[in-house]
Amino acid sequence: MTVCDYVPGLENIPAAQSGISYVDGKQGILEYRGIRIEELAAKSNFVESAYLLIWGKLPTQNELEAFETEIRYHRRIKYRIRDMMKCFPETGHPMDALQTSAAALGLFYARRALADPQYIREAVVRLLAKIPTMVAAFKVMRKGNDPIQPNDNLDYTANFLYMLTEQIPDPIEAHIFDVCLTLHAEHTINASTFSAMVTSSTMTDPYAVVASAVGTLAGPLHGGANEEVIQMLEEIGSIDNVRAYVEACVVNKKRIMGFGHRVYKVKDPRATILQELVEKLFAKEGVDYFYEIAVELEKVVEEKLAHKGVYANVDFYSGLVYRKLGIPTDLFTPILRSPASPVGWPIGASRSRKIASFDRHRSIAASTISPISPWQSGSVRVVLAWRSPPSASATPLSIDW
Ligand SMILES: CC(C)(COP(=O)(O)OP(=O)(O)OC[C@H]1O[C@@H](n2cnc3c(N)ncnc32)[C@H](O)[C@@H]1OP(=O)(O)O)[C@@H](O)C(=O)NCCC(=O)NCCS
């Protein structure tokens, strides 16, 4: 009989060693390449943080300017891609539109040359540059209008917001939007990053990798909670209803959207940063009634659920920001997270050659599941979630990371 360990969802199975980002869920710490997220939110911007994540160091002024210029140059999309997008149904979800368009870029630029650093750089730049244009184009074209062309006088984030809202953005709004993108640029190995790692381990092209990651991100259990936060606030409707709503959720064991996290057992540091930004936005543009409900909701949820480690997560306040910026709810996920896909993938590609042996994964029959410890780890040697039959090998198969 084959003895196998079965770990549903590979929970707690290390998939890679990484210094790209670090999360301490007990203390509420998030770092990109060793720099605290609070510091990056205050002093950096999305493009610089993307550079830091991809190449492992902050750019010099010249390097940053060269990177920005390259991205600016590649913002436009080919008319054939635009024509293809015009044929998408207007009722289609923007995440599906993005996945299709990202894959379509591969028809024009793919070379499957993952070992060539110049090719990787070009692919990352193209993806970073064109994803906002494609997301914004779908938003406009699904109403039957022509897409807004990128504005070369605006920086990355201001241009993205301009193409979405069809107005030159106010600098405070552009700054807040930029911080939102920075906060979502990387978060260790979540489902979409894992998906990108598996796809790139086959040495396919980066456009296919990003399309695969976007497809994973599209699921409501991954992206999408911020959309549901807005629906929940609408459903609550009034500050007076907050306490009863929370109590009913607790009694009925219903999840309250925008609260709780697999890793953070204190308030998500990104939620704290976003809350400050939301206050700044509302101080400028007038208080939003939804925000007052949200503040009361956070207070009552903490009172009732803090003992379980349930606090506000990043999705709780991000929806409020996007709503205030006039962005349609179904665009929250593609806007927030998709520019991050080309940031995460090349890093995934560099380590994913080591996980090329994913193609050796097996499924196991339920009757062979063993209740023994699923994995053991030394300092760098990690046993995968399955073992070879004892007759074939005395020691478990493993991979050196
Ligand atoms: C993110 C999430 C899936 C993490 O779930 P998890 O890892 O299973 O959470 P935990 O196991 O730590 O939950 C501990 C307890 O808190 C409860 N809990 C967790 N999140 C909760 C929430 N949002 N609302 C109410 N109760 C919650 C759990 O039911 C559990 O209660 P129990 O001990 O009585 O069974 C979950 O918090 C959730 O569904 N949140 C809402 C969706 C959301 O905002 N997602 C975006 C995440 S960035």
PDBQT file of the ligand as one rigid body, heavy atoms in Angstrom, charges set to zero:
ROOT
HETATM    1  C1  LIG A 501      -9.651  35.885   5.542  1.00  0.00    +0.000 C 
HETATM    2  C2  LIG A 501     -10.316  34.695   6.239  1.00  0.00    +0.000 C 
HETATM    3  C3  LIG A 501     -10.703  33.685   5.150  1.00  0.00    +0.000 C 
HETATM    4  C4  LIG A 501      -9.346  34.052   7.217  1.00  0.00    +0.000 C 
HETATM    5  O1  LIG A 501     -10.015  32.983   7.760  1.00  0.00    +0.000 OA
HETATM    6  P1  LIG A 501      -9.372  31.987   8.824  1.00  0.00    +0.000 P 
HETATM    7  O2  LIG A 501      -7.908  31.905   8.643  1.00  0.00    +0.000 OA
HETATM    8  O3  LIG A 501     -10.148  30.738   8.710  1.00  0.00    +0.000 OA
HETATM    9  O4  LIG A 501      -9.672  32.712  10.174  1.00  0.00    +0.000 OA
HETATM   10  P2  LIG A 501      -9.414  32.098  11.575  1.00  0.00    +0.000 P 
HETATM   11  O5  LIG A 501      -9.316  30.620  11.510  1.00  0.00    +0.000 OA
HETATM   12  O6  LIG A 501      -8.277  32.801  12.200  1.00  0.00    +0.000 OA
HETATM   13  O7  LIG A 501     -10.730  32.487  12.331  1.00  0.00    +0.000 OA
HETATM   14  C5  LIG A 501     -10.745  32.441  13.743  1.00  0.00    +0.000 C 
HETATM   15  C6  LIG A 501     -12.150  32.662  14.209  1.00  0.00    +0.000 C 
HETATM   16  O8  LIG A 501     -12.593  33.957  13.818  1.00  0.00    +0.000 OA
HETATM   17  C7  LIG A 501     -13.758  33.853  13.032  1.00  0.00    +0.000 C 
HETATM   18  N1  LIG A 501     -13.659  34.802  11.927  1.00  0.00    +0.000 N 
HETATM   19  C8  LIG A 501     -12.606  34.952  11.089  1.00  0.00    +0.000 A 
HETATM   20  N2  LIG A 501     -12.880  35.920  10.202  1.00  0.00    +0.000 NA
HETATM   21  C9  LIG A 501     -14.109  36.390  10.499  1.00  0.00    +0.000 A 
HETATM   22  C10 LIG A 501     -14.928  37.372   9.944  1.00  0.00    +0.000 A 
HETATM   23  N3  LIG A 501     -14.538  38.076   8.879  1.00  0.00    +0.000 N 
HETATM   24  N4  LIG A 501     -16.131  37.584  10.487  1.00  0.00    +0.000 NA
HETATM   25  C11 LIG A 501     -16.548  36.886  11.546  1.00  0.00    +0.000 A 
HETATM   26  N5  LIG A 501     -15.811  35.918  12.131  1.00  0.00    +0.000 NA
HETATM   27  C12 LIG A 501     -14.611  35.675  11.610  1.00  0.00    +0.000 A 
HETATM   28  C13 LIG A 501     -13.751  32.440  12.492  1.00  0.00    +0.000 C 
HETATM   29  O9  LIG A 501     -15.092  32.014  12.206  1.00  0.00    +0.000 OA
HETATM   30  C14 LIG A 501     -13.178  31.677  13.657  1.00  0.00    +0.000 C 
HETATM   31  O10 LIG A 501     -14.186  31.517  14.632  1.00  0.00    +0.000 OA
HETATM   32  P3  LIG A 501     -14.258  30.156  15.515  1.00  0.00    +0.000 P 
HETATM   33  O11 LIG A 501     -12.919  30.106  16.240  1.00  0.00    +0.000 OA
HETATM   34  O12 LIG A 501     -15.401  30.374  16.414  1.00  0.00    +0.000 OA
HETATM   35  O13 LIG A 501     -14.437  29.059  14.532  1.00  0.00    +0.000 OA
HETATM   36  C15 LIG A 501     -11.577  35.155   7.014  1.00  0.00    +0.000 C 
HETATM   37  O14 LIG A 501     -11.183  36.027   8.040  1.00  0.00    +0.000 OA
HETATM   38  C16 LIG A 501     -12.645  35.773   6.151  1.00  0.00    +0.000 C 
HETATM   39  O15 LIG A 501     -13.401  35.049   5.490  1.00  0.00    +0.000 OA
HETATM   40  N6  LIG A 501     -12.732  37.129   6.132  1.00  0.00    +0.000 N 
HETATM   41  C17 LIG A 501     -13.746  37.808   5.379  1.00  0.00    +0.000 C 
HETATM   42  C18 LIG A 501     -13.343  37.935   3.915  1.00  0.00    +0.000 C 
HETATM   43  C19 LIG A 501     -12.246  38.936   3.722  1.00  0.00    +0.000 C 
HETATM   44  O16 LIG A 501     -12.290  40.055   4.216  1.00  0.00    +0.000 OA
HETATM   45  N7  LIG A 501     -11.245  38.522   2.926  1.00  0.00    +0.000 N 
HETATM   46  C20 LIG A 501     -10.131  39.356   2.588  1.00  0.00    +0.000 C 
HETATM   47  C21 LIG A 501      -8.875  38.861   3.236  1.00  0.00    +0.000 C 
HETATM   48  S1  LIG A 501      -7.516  39.969   2.904  1.00  0.00    +0.000 SA
ENDROOT
TORSDOF 0
